[in-house]
Amino acid sequence: MGRFIGFAILAIVVLFTLAILFRGESVLDDAVSQMQQAAQDLTPIVEPPEVEEEPTEPIPEKLLRPLPDLTPIYSAERRANLRTKNRYYIYIADSDSPRPHAKIQYLRLEALNVVPVEDSLYTLIPRATVHATVHYQVTSQYVTETEARNAALLPNVFQETLFFDFAWTDNQWVICRERFDHIWKSKGRRESFLARRPPHMKLVEHQFQEFPIVDVLDEPVPAPSDNPVSDNPYGSSVSQTTP
């Protein structure tokens, strides 16, 4: 009987001890949770700074003006090509030579590219630069024009791209004389190519005879002053092929 009472007392002590331990663990967990919550409350929340969008500058009204319809220029390509074939001119190949005259004969218009001039958006007169690529042959030089006219063409075929400007004025597209008559001052260009400028100009007049060649003076649109009108250079590129 005494042994049973001893075991009962021991069991009660063990249970009481376990209860104390579990209660202590629960208290410890509560304390840890409270400390973590307090730490979170004390930690400052850093939010990323708001990025301010830069205000977009309003586009000047003049930039919104649409470019006039380029269809009349594009439509002229077929007629220009027909007018190019077998067109020839007698020109002065070398004024210092005793045999100054030569003939240039055009074979075809290979391509016609029309490029709107962006700088003309700052003027009241829109412009478009035309790149007309032509193929041609020339003869040797002769004393008289008649000899040059009847001479056989040399085998070399030249390809040259002619640059000139169209401008929109008086509700029509015209060829700009100040660009068209521009003197080619390209360093390193051979005199033989420079001598062919007059027949090239005659060819363009013939190709685009529906468009008058006039003096066109740009009238700048008021403001902004930081967008000046730049001078678009006029010139040509030349290559030579042998059939």
C-alpha positions as CSV (number, residue, x, y, z in Angstrom):
1,M,0.0,0.0,0.0
2,G,2.8,2.4,0.9
3,R,4.5,1.6,-2.4
4,F,1.3,2.5,-4.4
5,I,1.0,5.8,-2.6
6,G,4.7,6.5,-3.4
7,F,4.2,5.9,-7.1
8,A,1.0,8.1,-7.1
9,I,2.9,11.0,-5.4
10,L,5.8,10.6,-8.0
11,A,3.3,10.6,-10.9
12,I,1.7,13.8,-9.5
13,V,5.1,15.5,-9.2
14,V,6.0,14.5,-12.8
15,L,2.7,15.8,-14.2
16,F,3.1,19.0,-12.3
17,T,6.6,19.5,-13.5
18,L,5.5,18.9,-17.2
19,A,2.7,21.3,-16.8
20,I,5.1,23.9,-15.6
21,L,7.5,23.2,-18.5
22,F,4.7,23.4,-21.1
23,R,3.4,26.6,-19.6
24,G,6.9,28.1,-19.6
25,E,7.4,27.2,-23.3
26,S,4.1,28.8,-24.1
27,V,5.0,32.0,-22.2
28,L,8.4,32.0,-24.0
29,D,6.7,31.7,-27.4
30,D,4.4,34.6,-26.5
31,A,7.3,36.7,-25.4
32,V,9.2,36.0,-28.6
33,S,6.2,36.9,-30.7
34,Q,5.7,40.1,-28.8
35,M,9.4,41.0,-29.3
36,Q,9.2,40.3,-33.1
37,Q,6.0,42.4,-33.4
38,A,7.7,45.2,-31.5
39,A,10.8,45.0,-33.7
40,Q,8.5,45.3,-36.8
41,D,6.7,48.2,-35.4
42,L,10.0,50.0,-34.7
43,T,11.5,49.3,-38.2
44,P,10.9,52.2,-40.5
45,I,9.2,51.4,-43.8
46,V,11.2,52.9,-46.7
47,E,9.1,53.5,-49.8
48,P,10.9,54.1,-53.2
49,P,10.6,57.8,-54.2
50,E,8.0,58.5,-56.9
51,V,9.6,59.2,-60.3
52,E,8.2,62.5,-61.6
53,E,7.5,62.3,-65.3
54,E,9.1,65.1,-67.3
55,P,6.5,67.2,-68.9
56,T,6.5,66.7,-72.7
57,E,7.0,69.8,-74.7
58,P,4.1,70.5,-77.0
59,I,4.9,69.9,-80.6
60,P,4.8,73.2,-82.5
61,E,1.8,73.4,-84.8
62,K,4.0,73.8,-87.8
63,L,5.4,70.3,-87.4
64,L,1.9,68.9,-87.6
65,R,1.4,70.4,-91.1
66,P,1.2,67.5,-93.5
67,L,3.5,67.3,-96.5
68,P,1.6,68.1,-99.7
69,D,0.7,65.0,-101.9
70,L,3.8,63.7,-103.7
71,T,1.8,61.7,-106.2
72,P,2.4,64.2,-109.1
73,I,6.2,63.7,-108.7
74,Y,5.9,59.9,-108.4
75,S,3.6,59.8,-111.4
76,A,6.2,61.6,-113.5
77,E,8.6,58.7,-113.2
78,R,7.2,56.7,-116.1
79,R,7.1,59.7,-118.5
80,A,10.6,60.7,-117.3
81,N,11.9,57.2,-118.2
82,L,10.4,57.3,-121.7
83,R,11.9,60.7,-122.3
84,T,15.3,59.5,-121.1
85,K,15.8,56.7,-123.6
86,N,18.1,57.6,-126.5
87,R,18.0,61.3,-125.6
88,Y,21.3,62.9,-126.5
89,Y,23.0,66.2,-126.4
90,I,26.2,67.7,-127.8
91,Y,28.3,69.4,-125.1
92,I,31.7,71.0,-124.6
93,A,33.8,68.3,-123.0
94,D,37.0,70.4,-122.8
95,S,36.9,74.1,-123.8
96,D,40.8,74.2,-123.9
97,S,41.1,71.3,-126.4
98,P,41.2,71.7,-130.2
99,R,38.6,68.9,-130.2
100,P,36.1,70.2,-127.6
101,H,32.8,68.6,-128.7
102,A,31.4,65.3,-127.6
103,K,28.0,63.6,-127.5
104,I,26.3,62.2,-124.4
105,Q,23.4,59.8,-125.0
106,Y,21.2,58.6,-122.2
107,L,20.0,54.9,-122.0
108,R,17.4,54.9,-119.3
109,L,16.2,56.2,-116.0
110,E,17.0,53.4,-113.5
111,A,15.3,54.8,-110.4
112,L,13.5,57.9,-109.1
113,N,13.6,58.3,-105.3
114,V,11.7,61.1,-103.7
115,V,12.8,62.1,-100.2
116,P,10.9,64.8,-98.2
117,V,13.3,67.4,-96.8
118,E,12.8,67.4,-93.0
119,D,14.3,70.8,-92.6
120,S,11.6,72.3,-94.8
121,L,9.1,71.6,-92.0
122,Y,10.5,74.7,-90.4
123,T,9.6,76.8,-93.5
124,L,6.4,77.8,-95.2
125,I,7.5,76.0,-98.3
126,P,7.8,72.2,-98.1
127,R,10.5,70.6,-100.2
128,A,11.4,67.1,-101.5
129,T,14.7,66.1,-102.9
130,V,14.7,63.8,-105.9
131,H,17.4,61.3,-106.7
132,A,17.2,60.5,-110.4
133,T,19.7,57.7,-111.4
134,V,20.4,57.6,-115.1
135,H,22.7,55.5,-117.4
136,Y,24.5,57.1,-120.3
137,Q,27.3,56.8,-122.8
138,V,29.6,59.4,-124.4
139,T,31.7,59.7,-127.5
140,S,35.3,60.7,-128.1
141,Q,35.9,64.4,-128.6
142,Y,35.7,66.0,-132.0
143,V,36.3,69.4,-133.7
144,T,32.8,70.1,-134.8
145,E,29.4,69.4,-133.4
146,T,28.4,67.5,-136.5
147,E,31.3,65.1,-136.1
148,A,30.4,64.5,-132.5
149,R,26.7,64.0,-133.4
150,N,27.5,61.3,-135.9
151,A,30.2,59.6,-133.9
152,A,29.9,56.1,-132.4
153,L,29.4,55.8,-128.7
154,L,32.2,54.5,-126.5
155,P,31.5,51.1,-124.8
156,N,31.7,52.4,-121.2
157,V,28.4,52.9,-119.6
158,F,28.2,55.5,-116.8
159,Q,25.7,55.6,-114.0
160,E,25.0,58.9,-112.3
161,T,22.5,60.0,-109.7
162,L,21.3,63.6,-110.2
163,F,20.0,65.5,-107.1
164,F,17.6,68.4,-107.3
165,D,14.8,69.8,-105.2
166,F,11.0,70.2,-105.7
167,A,9.2,72.8,-103.7
168,W,5.5,73.3,-103.0
169,T,4.5,76.8,-103.9
170,D,1.3,78.4,-105.4
171,N,-0.5,75.0,-104.8
172,Q,1.9,73.1,-107.2
173,W,5.2,71.3,-107.2
174,V,8.0,73.2,-108.9
175,I,11.7,72.6,-109.4
176,C,13.9,74.9,-107.3
177,R,16.2,76.9,-109.6
178,E,18.6,77.8,-106.8
179,R,19.2,74.1,-106.1
180,F,19.1,73.1,-109.8
181,D,21.7,75.7,-110.8
182,H,24.0,74.9,-107.9
183,I,27.6,74.8,-109.0
184,W,29.1,71.4,-108.3
185,K,32.2,72.0,-106.2
186,S,33.1,68.5,-105.2
187,K,36.8,68.0,-104.4
188,G,38.3,65.2,-106.4
189,R,35.7,65.2,-109.2
190,R,37.1,64.9,-112.7
191,E,36.6,67.7,-115.1
192,S,35.0,65.3,-117.5
193,F,32.1,64.7,-115.1
194,L,31.7,68.4,-114.3
195,A,31.5,69.2,-118.1
196,R,28.5,66.9,-118.3
197,R,26.5,69.1,-115.9
198,P,24.8,71.2,-118.7
199,P,23.4,68.2,-120.5
200,H,22.3,66.7,-117.3
201,M,20.4,69.9,-116.5
202,K,18.8,69.8,-120.0
203,L,17.8,66.2,-119.4
204,V,16.0,67.0,-116.2
205,E,14.2,69.9,-117.8
206,H,13.1,67.5,-120.5
207,Q,12.2,64.6,-118.1
208,F,10.1,66.8,-115.9
209,Q,8.8,69.4,-118.3
210,E,5.4,69.6,-116.6
211,F,7.1,71.2,-113.6
212,P,8.3,74.8,-114.0
213,I,11.8,75.8,-112.8
214,V,11.4,78.9,-110.6
215,D,13.2,80.8,-107.9
216,V,12.0,79.7,-104.5
217,L,12.8,81.6,-101.4
218,D,12.1,79.9,-98.1
219,E,10.1,81.9,-95.6
220,P,10.9,80.7,-92.1
221,V,8.0,79.9,-89.7
222,P,8.2,82.1,-86.6
223,A,9.8,80.3,-83.6
224,P,11.5,78.3,-82.3
225,S,14.8,79.9,-82.9
226,D,16.8,76.8,-81.9
227,N,15.6,75.0,-85.1
228,P,17.4,76.8,-88.0
229,V,16.9,75.8,-91.6
230,S,20.0,73.9,-92.8
231,D,21.3,74.0,-96.3
232,N,20.8,70.7,-98.0
233,P,23.8,70.1,-100.3
234,Y,23.2,69.4,-104.0
235,G,25.4,67.1,-106.0
236,S,25.7,63.8,-107.7
237,S,27.4,60.4,-107.4
238,V,29.0,58.7,-110.4
239,S,30.0,55.1,-111.1
240,Q,31.2,53.5,-114.3
241,T,30.6,50.0,-115.6
242,T,31.9,48.3,-118.7
243,P,29.5,45.9,-120.5
